[in-house]
Amino acid sequence: MKILVLILSALGDALFTTPALRALRNGYPDARIDALVWEDNKTILEGNPNLDRLIVSKGKGKLISDVQSLREEVYDLAIGLSNAGSYIAYLVNARKRLGFKGSEIGWMYDFNVPDDRNIHAVDYCLEIVKVAGGKPDINPHLEVAINDEQRRSVAEFMKKKGIITSLPLVAIHPGGKYFSLKRWPVDKFSELVKVLDKMIPLQVVLVGGPDDRELATRIIDPDYNYNRKPVIVAGELSVKETTALLEQVDLFIGNDSAPQHMASAVGVPVVSLFGPTNPANFYPYGTEHIIIRSDLSCSPCFSWLGDLKQYLPEYLPEWVTKCKGKCMEEIEVADVVRAARQLLVNKRSGYKLISTGGSV
């Protein structure tokens, strides 16, 4: 049997499909399972033991060329685990097509699963593959394949950067590549780091991709006397290497973005900051976590629009163009500190927390 899984989505969303891939392999141990992915998300799935082949799309403007190549394979089953994937599943002419039901795309499948906005994206993907005969694990979990060489390389990198591994390590991610409204303000991240620095002997590491490095630089106050200066690693490590580093940390604090879910994949406790997106769909899956969000009635307002508002404002609803991300701005530093304290005490019992005064 030949199965094609279409994972044409962002990095974090691609990671959400990994329990479904394992369920497929459980259900079809002898099948050939291929996945079509974007160049941008392939790294998170490279080396996944439940895939036989990773097919990298030629690009968002060349999907017709992808379809022509895939039609030659004659797949028995095509499963769309993303919106873009649904169209490809239809066009590759697989014998059976399966995906989630939407108002515009449900007809493209032979079988579809109703879109349930009240469950996690991971569980929704699992519901889809269960219809195809997939068998989920009792305790599904996110997977990132990291090898020993990557771990050794990261250990050496951490030494060279002067990261103090004998102290509790706190990884902070200030970014959110495709949706700037998901980002907590940089000045609040900066204040958070200062409070943590005085609260407990720890080492803060600022993680992320190249697009996050400028944000990470702005978090560090050059005029502030840190006990232990935060170390910026954003933009210096690959996705797999970043995940290998996250294996070493005691706590992750960040916005709803891929690094948060990479931390979840390796079992790191997470303080998760939510605004426009729905925590019910995207909370840190399978790991201890605390969600921090404001009580604004308009939150969550999750939309696929993201940063398009910066480029095509004339086509967008007025509420989008006027939105300034108030739901993220109203998250208080004190609430994040309180959550961090709780998870650090759980992870590293015996560490003395220094009172910061006030309600924190």
N, C-alpha and C positions, 0 to 999 in steps of 0.2 A: 504494500500500500504506500502511496506517495501523498504526503500532506504538505500544503503550503500555508504558512502563517504570515499574514501581512501586518507588519509592525511599522507603519509609516507615521511616526509620532515623535514627540520630543523625548529627550533623554530620560527624564523621570517616568514618563508614561510607558516607555519601552521597558524600564525596570519593573513596572507593575505587571507586565505580562509573564514574568519568569515563573511564578507559581503555576500559571496556566500551561506553560511549556512542559513543566515537570508532570502535570496531570495528564497531558497528552502522551508523554512518554510512558507513564504508568499504564495507560489504557492501550497503547500500541507499541509494545516493546520492540517489535521487529519492523516497524514502519520506517520509511525514510521521511524525516521531518526537516523541511527547509523553511527559512524565514527571509522575507524581503524587507530590507531596512533602509533607512536613510544613511548617508555618510556620517551625519551628525550624531546618530544614536548607535552606530554599529559597535563602538568600543564596549558599551555596557553589556553587550550580548556575546562578544567574542569569547570563545572557549566554553560557552554554555554546554554542559554535558548532555543536554536534552535535544540539541540541534545537530543534525548531520551536516548542514550547509547553511552558511550565511551569505545571502545574495544582496550585494549593495546596489541600490538603485543608481542609475546613471544620472539622476538629478530630477528635481521637481518639474523641469520643463521637458523631460525626456521619458516620461512614463510610458508613452506609446511604444518606444523602443524596448522598455522592460517587458511590456505585455507581449510583444512579438516573440521575445526569447522564452518567456514563461509558457506560452501556448504550446511550444514544441515539447515541453516536459509531460504534458497530459496528466495533470494531477487528479487524484481520486477525490480529494477534498481540499477546498480553499477556505481558510478561516480569517475573516477580517477583524482585527483587534484595534482598529483605528478608523476614523471617518474616511480618510483617503484610501485605506485598505479595502473598503467596501466596493469601490469602483473597480479596483484592480481584480478583486475576487470575481466580479461579474465578467470582466473582459478576458480573463485568462482561460475561460471556458472549461473550468474544472467540472468533473462529473457532478459534484455536490458543492454547494456554497453555504457558508454559515457565518452569521455575524449578529451585531446588535440591531434592534429594530428602531428606526428613526422615521420621522414624518416623510422624509424624502428618499431614503435609501433602503428601507426595509424590503421593497419589492425586488431588489437585486439579489436576494438570497433565497435559496430553497427552504432554509430554516433560519429563524431569527429569535433572539431573546429580547423581550421588552426592556426598554431603557429604564432602569430603576435608579433614580437620582438619590435614593436614601441609603445606598450601600457603598462600600469602598470600591474604587476602580479595580483593585485586585480581585475582589469577590465577584465583580461583574464579569471580568474576563474568565474567571473560573466557571461561572454559570454558563457561559457560552461554550466552553470546551466540554463541559459535562454533557451537553446536548449531543456532542459529537462522539461521546464514548470515553471522554477523559476521566481519570480517576484521581481527584485531588488528594494530597497528603492529609492526614488527620490535623496536623498543625502547619498549614502552608506558610512559607516564608520567602522573602525576596532573595535572589541569588546574584552574586557577582563573582565570577571566576577569577581568583587571584592566585598567582603561582609563587613559589618560594623565591625565585629570582626577583620578582617585583617587591616582595617583602624585604629582602636583603638590601635592595637598592634604596628603598624608602628609609630603612633603619640607618643606612650610611648618610643619606640626605639629612635626616633629623639631627644627627651628630654634627654635621657641617654647619647647619643652621643654628646650632646652639640651643636646641629645644631641650628643656630640662625634663626628662622622662621620669625622674624620681618623684616629681610632683604630680598632683592631679592635672590632667590635660583637658582643656576646654576648647573645642573647635567652634568657631563662629563663622557663619556664612552670611554676608550682608546683601547678596545679590538676588537676582531673579531675572534671568536673561531675556525672556520673551514677554514679560508682563511687569513693567516697572511699578505699577500700582500695588504689587504684592510686597514691595520692599518697605521694611521698617526704616524710618529716617536715619541717616548716617549719624547725626548728632546724638541720637538716642543710643545707638550702638556704641558710640564713643564714651558716653556717660556710663553705660553698662560695664564696659571693660574697666573703667576706673574704679567703680564700686566693687567689682569682683576682685580686682587687684588688691584692695584694702581688706576685703572680707576674709580671705583664706589664702595661704601660700599655694599658688597654682600657676600654671603656664597657659596663656591664651595663644591659640594658633588661628590665624585668619585664612580660611580656605576658600577655594573657588577656582573658576577658570580665568583665562586672560581678561575677559570682560569685567571681572570683579576686582581686578587688582587696584584700579583707581579708587574704588569705593573703600577697599581695605586700607589703602594709604591714608585716606581722609579720616578713618577711625582713630588712628594714632595721633595723639596731641603732642607735638614736639616740645611744648612748654610744660608738660606734666611730668612729674618725677615718679615714674612707675617703680614698684618694688621689683617686678620682673617685666620687662618690656615685651609687649605682644610680638609674635613673629609672623610675618607675612609669607605665606607659601602660595597664595592665589596666583595662578598663571604659570607656576613652576613645575607642576606635576600633571601627568595624564589622568584620565578618569580612573583607571585601575590603580594607579599609584596613590591618588587621593583616597580611594577606598581603603587601600592598604594602610595609609596613615590613620584613617578613621578607626581602624581596628584597635589602635593604640590609645584612643582617647577615652576619657571618663564621662564626657558630656558633650552634646552638640546643641548649639543654639542657632536658630536661623529661620528664614522665611520659607514659605511653601515652594520649594524648588528642588531640583535633582539631588544636590548634596545631602539634603535632609533625608531623602529616601535611601541614598547610599549608606548613610549612617545607620538607618533602620536595618538595612540588609546585613550589617555586621554586628547587630545587637547593641548598639550604643543608645543609652537613654537620651531622649530628645526634648528640648523645650521648643515648641513649634509656634511660630507667630503667623496668625491667619487674619486676613481682611476680606478681600473680594472673593476668594475661593472658599469652597465649602469643606470644612474639616471632616464631615461625614464621608466625603468622597476621597479625601487625600491625606488623612491623618497618618502619622508615622506607623507603618504596618508592622505588627509582630514584635514591637519593642516597647519598653516602658517609656511613657511620654506624658507631658503636660501641655495642653493647648492653651495659648493665650490669645484672646481676641477681644475687641470692643463690643459694646452692646448696641451699636447703631442698628436701627431697623432696616437699613438698606444693605446691610452685610449679612450673608454673602450675596454678591450680585454677579457671580462668576459668568464671564463671557469669553468667547474665543477671541475677542477683538484685540486684546493685548495692546502692544505698542502701535498698532495700526492707527490709533487715534492721533499719533504724532504726525502721520503722513497723509491721512485721508479724512480730515475732520469734517469736510463738507458732506460726507456720506454717512456720518454716524449720528446716533440719537443724541439729543442735547444733554441728557444726563451723563453720557460718557465724556463728552468734550469738557463738561464743567467739573467732572470728578477730580478731586485733588488728593485722593487717597486718605481721606479723613479717618477711615476705619483703622488704618495702620498708624496714623499719627496719634490716635487716642490711646494706643497701648502704652502703659506706663512702665518706666524702667523698674520701679519698685516691684511690680507684679512679675516681671521677668526674673529679677534677682531672687524673689521669694521661691519661684519654681526651680531655679538653678540650685539654690540651697537645698531644697528638699531632695532633688535627684542626686546631688553630690553626696549628701549624707547617706542616702540609700546605697550608693555605689561604693563609697569609701568610708565606711563606718570607722569612727575613731578620730577623724579629723575635726579639729576645733574650729568652728566658725566664729569669726570676729564680728561683733555687733556693729552695724553701720548706723545705728540710731534710727529714729523715726519709726515708720510702719514697716520698714524693710527688716 
